Amino acid sequence: MIKSMISRRSTVVALGAAPLIGALGRSAAAQPRAALDRNARMVVGYVPGGPTDTIARLLAERLRGTYAPQVIVDNRPGAAGRLGVELIKGAAPDGTNVLLTPATTLTIFPHVYPRTTRYDALTDFVPVSTICASPYAFAVRADHPAHDLASFAAWAKQQGDAVPFGSPAAGAGPHFAGVRLAQKIGVQLTHVPYRGTAPALQDMLGGQIPAVSLQVGDLVEYHRAGKARILGVSSAARLPSLPDVPTFSELGHPDLTGEEWFGILLPARTPAPMVEGLHTAILKAAENPELREALERQQYRMFTQSPQEFAELIRTERAKWGPVVQESGFKSDE
């Protein structure tokens, strides 16, 4: 009798627990498993606080739990970002070593530093996805006599000597964006390299140099405040944050359309499931409105691609910048 009662009670408890167990099972199934069961590091070849570092930290936070339990940003500055790239090139291809880098290190530096760039983006790495992009801008001080690109070209041709323009670094994207602009509008411009954006901006605003070529996010607030005048941007369409500023394409120079993008890569020979896991996690992060808004506040647009599309972008951009660097006559001190 007692044995029978215990049996019936066990059956009732089991039946009552069945819906709960089923719900827990469905809940667990609804939570996607992270691609890795170990922490990953995201190497950035620049100091903390810069644009690449900021993007990395915003993204790493959104990859936590979807790609790895933790994604830790590892700053390895040196050689204009190349040390970080080389570090990941030689790292274990186990999915825990991730590189976030701007386009410049992959597409321009092989032409600028041909002897000391010891990596190839398409053979030493697996491109996973782009993350975001920002166009270049060419600007003068607000009291400059040129009110648009055409009047700047006319003014520059009247100066007799080559007109200086500043950029954050020699051999980087803004430098050669300025070189290409000079070629297209038919003026002589002399590049003045600075150690970062801030000193270039300071000298332009102070009147030491007449113009700068920078990423648009570095200039938006100065333009809005009436301290600088952006003459054109390299985006494909006008920017919502700068509706009064024309694109270079609108001004008759479609070849100047382009952006500085930031991308994620893994070491060569990383297994395909890990590449797919990271790519899937990036696409999920891209759906996060807080991430999009944080990037947009800094004038970046979210920009993701498949690994195949990203590899083709690197191939195309690397080929595009080769002749520009060669025609500029720029020689590095490598």
C-alpha positions in Angstrom: 0.0 0.0 0.0 2.8 2.4 1.1 4.8 1.4 -2.0 1.8 2.1 -4.2 1.3 5.6 -2.7 5.0 6.5 -3.2 4.8 5.4 -6.8 1.7 7.5 -7.4 3.2 10.5 -5.7 6.4 10.2 -7.8 4.3 10.0 -11.0 2.4 13.2 -10.0 5.6 15.1 -9.2 7.2 14.0 -12.5 4.1 15.0 -14.4 4.0 18.4 -12.7 7.7 19.0 -13.4 7.5 18.0 -17.0 6.2 21.4 -18.3 8.9 23.2 -16.3 11.6 21.0 -17.6 10.3 21.4 -21.2 10.3 25.2 -20.8 13.8 25.2 -19.4 14.9 23.0 -22.4 13.3 25.4 -24.8 14.8 28.4 -23.1 18.3 26.9 -23.3 17.8 26.0 -26.9 16.7 29.6 -27.7 20.0 30.9 -26.3 22.7 30.5 -29.0 25.9 29.0 -27.8 29.1 31.1 -28.1 31.5 30.0 -30.8 34.3 29.7 -28.2 34.3 28.4 -24.7 37.4 30.5 -23.8 38.0 34.2 -23.7 39.3 36.0 -26.8 41.5 39.0 -27.3 41.0 41.7 -29.8 44.3 43.3 -30.8 44.4 46.9 -31.7 47.7 48.4 -33.0 47.1 51.8 -31.5 47.0 53.5 -28.1 43.9 53.5 -25.9 41.4 56.3 -26.6 42.0 56.6 -30.4 39.3 55.8 -33.0 40.4 52.2 -33.6 40.5 51.5 -29.9 37.0 53.1 -29.4 35.5 51.0 -32.1 37.1 47.9 -30.7 35.8 48.4 -27.2 32.3 49.1 -28.5 32.3 45.9 -30.6 34.0 43.7 -28.0 31.3 44.5 -25.5 28.6 43.3 -28.0 30.6 40.1 -28.8 30.6 39.0 -25.2 28.6 35.8 -24.8 27.9 35.4 -28.6 31.5 34.9 -29.8 33.3 34.2 -26.5 32.6 34.5 -22.8 34.8 37.7 -22.8 36.5 39.6 -25.6 39.3 41.7 -24.2 40.8 44.6 -26.1 44.6 44.3 -26.2 46.4 47.5 -27.3 49.7 46.9 -29.0 50.8 50.2 -30.5 53.8 50.6 -32.7 55.0 51.1 -36.3 51.7 53.0 -37.2 49.6 50.0 -36.3 51.7 47.3 -38.1 53.0 45.7 -34.8 49.5 44.7 -33.9 48.9 43.2 -37.3 52.1 41.2 -37.2 51.2 40.0 -33.7 48.0 38.4 -34.9 49.7 37.1 -38.0 51.9 34.9 -35.8 49.2 34.0 -33.2 47.6 30.7 -32.8 44.7 30.2 -35.3 42.4 28.9 -32.6 39.8 31.7 -32.8 41.0 33.4 -29.6 43.2 35.9 -31.5 41.3 38.6 -33.3 42.6 41.7 -35.2 40.7 44.9 -35.6 42.4 47.4 -37.9 41.7 50.3 -40.2 42.0 49.9 -44.0 45.3 51.8 -44.1 47.4 49.1 -42.6 46.1 46.5 -45.1 45.7 48.5 -48.3 48.1 51.5 -48.3 51.0 50.5 -46.1 52.1 47.6 -48.4 52.9 50.4 -50.9 54.2 52.9 -48.5 56.5 50.5 -46.6 57.2 47.8 -49.1 60.4 46.5 -47.4 59.2 46.5 -43.8 55.5 45.5 -44.1 55.8 41.8 -43.2 52.3 40.6 -43.8 49.8 40.1 -46.6 46.2 40.7 -45.7 44.9 37.9 -48.0 47.4 35.2 -47.3 48.4 35.7 -43.7 44.8 36.3 -42.5 41.2 35.3 -42.9 39.1 38.4 -43.5 35.9 38.1 -41.5 33.9 41.3 -41.9 34.2 45.0 -42.1 32.7 46.8 -39.0 32.2 50.5 -39.9 33.4 53.2 -42.2 33.9 56.9 -42.3 34.6 59.2 -45.3 37.4 61.7 -45.6 36.9 65.5 -45.6 38.9 68.4 -46.9 38.5 71.6 -44.9 39.8 75.1 -44.5 39.4 77.7 -41.7 36.1 79.5 -41.6 37.6 82.8 -42.7 39.4 81.4 -45.7 38.6 83.2 -48.9 37.5 79.9 -50.5 33.9 79.1 -49.9 33.8 75.9 -52.0 36.2 73.5 -53.7 36.2 75.4 -57.0 37.2 78.7 -55.4 39.8 76.9 -53.3 41.3 75.5 -56.5 41.3 79.0 -58.0 42.9 80.5 -54.9 45.6 77.8 -54.7 46.6 78.4 -58.4 47.1 82.1 -57.6 49.6 81.4 -54.7 52.7 80.9 -56.8 54.0 78.1 -54.6 52.5 74.7 -53.6 49.9 75.1 -50.9 50.5 73.1 -47.7 47.8 70.8 -46.3 47.9 68.8 -43.1 47.0 65.3 -42.2 47.4 63.1 -39.0 50.3 61.1 -40.4 52.5 60.5 -43.3 51.5 57.5 -45.4 48.0 57.2 -44.0 44.6 57.4 -45.7 43.9 61.2 -45.2 47.4 61.9 -46.6 46.7 60.2 -49.9 43.1 61.4 -50.0 44.6 64.9 -50.1 47.1 63.9 -52.8 44.3 62.5 -55.0 42.2 65.6 -54.4 45.1 67.8 -55.6 45.5 65.7 -58.7 41.8 65.9 -59.6 41.4 69.6 -59.1 44.7 70.4 -60.8 46.6 72.2 -58.0 49.9 71.8 -56.3 49.6 70.8 -52.7 52.4 70.0 -50.3 51.7 67.5 -47.6 52.5 68.4 -44.0 52.4 65.3 -41.7 51.5 65.7 -38.1 51.6 63.4 -35.1 47.9 62.9 -34.9 44.7 64.8 -35.7 44.7 67.3 -32.9 47.9 69.2 -33.9 46.9 69.3 -37.5 43.5 70.8 -36.6 45.2 73.2 -34.2 47.5 74.5 -36.9 44.7 74.8 -39.4 42.4 76.7 -37.0 45.4 78.9 -35.9 46.2 79.8 -39.5 49.6 78.0 -39.7 48.4 75.9 -42.6 45.4 76.7 -44.9 43.8 73.3 -45.2 43.6 69.8 -43.8 42.6 66.3 -45.0 41.0 64.3 -42.2 38.3 61.9 -41.4 34.9 63.7 -41.4 34.3 62.9 -37.7 37.3 65.0 -36.7 35.8 68.1 -38.4 32.0 68.0 -37.9 31.8 70.0 -34.7 34.2 72.6 -35.9 32.2 73.0 -39.1 28.9 73.3 -37.2 30.5 75.8 -34.8 31.6 78.0 -37.6 35.3 77.5 -36.9 36.1 75.4 -40.0 34.6 75.0 -43.5 34.4 71.6 -45.0 34.6 71.9 -48.8 33.8 68.4 -49.7 33.4 64.8 -48.4 34.3 61.5 -50.0 31.1 59.7 -49.1 28.9 58.4 -51.9 25.9 60.6 -50.7 25.6 63.6 -48.6 25.9 62.9 -44.9 22.8 63.5 -42.7 25.1 65.3 -40.2 26.4 67.7 -42.9 23.5 68.3 -45.3 25.1 71.5 -46.5 28.4 69.9 -47.6 28.6 68.4 -51.1 30.3 65.2 -51.9 33.3 65.2 -54.2 31.3 63.2 -56.6 28.7 65.9 -56.8 31.5 68.4 -57.5 32.5 66.3 -60.6 35.1 64.0 -59.0 33.5 60.6 -58.6 36.9 58.9 -58.4 37.4 60.6 -55.0 34.6 58.6 -53.5 35.9 56.3 -50.7 36.1 55.7 -47.0 38.4 54.6 -44.2 36.9 51.3 -43.1 37.7 49.2 -40.1 37.7 45.4 -40.3 38.0 42.2 -38.3 40.5 39.5 -39.4 41.7 36.1 -37.9 45.0 34.4 -38.5 45.3 32.2 -41.6 44.4 28.6 -41.0 41.7 29.5 -38.5 39.1 26.7 -38.8 36.0 27.6 -40.8 33.5 27.0 -38.0 35.3 29.7 -35.9 35.4 32.1 -38.8 31.6 31.5 -39.3 31.0 31.9 -35.5 32.8 35.2 -35.4 31.0 36.5 -38.5 27.6 35.5 -37.1 28.4 37.2 -33.8 29.4 40.4 -35.7 26.1 40.4 -37.6 24.2 40.0 -34.4 26.2 42.9 -32.8 25.4 45.0 -35.9 21.7 44.7 -35.1 22.3 46.4 -31.7 20.8 49.9 -31.9 23.1 51.2 -29.1 26.2 50.1 -31.0 24.9 51.8 -34.2 24.0 55.0 -32.3 27.4 55.1 -30.6 29.2 54.8 -33.9 26.9 57.3 -35.7 27.7 59.9 -33.0 31.3 59.6 -34.0 30.4 59.8 -37.7 30.8 56.1 -38.5 28.3 54.1 -40.3 27.8 50.4 -39.6 29.2 48.4 -42.5 29.3 44.6 -42.5 30.3 42.2 -45.2 30.7 38.5 -45.8 34.3 37.2 -45.6 34.3 36.8 -49.4 33.1 40.4 -49.9 35.6 41.7 -47.4 38.5 39.9 -49.1 37.5 41.4 -52.4 37.3 44.9 -50.9 40.9 44.5 -49.6 42.1 43.3 -53.0 40.4 46.1 -54.9 41.5 48.9 -52.4 45.1 47.6 -52.3 45.2 47.8 -56.1 43.7 51.3 -56.2 46.1 52.9 -53.7 49.3 51.5 -55.4 49.4 54.0 -58.3 48.3 56.9 -56.0 51.3 56.3 -53.7 53.7 55.9 -56.6 52.5 59.0 -58.4 52.7 61.0 -55.2 56.5 60.5 -55.1 56.2 59.8 -51.4 59.2 58.0 -49.9 59.0 56.5 -46.4 61.9 56.5 -44.0 61.8 52.7 -43.6 
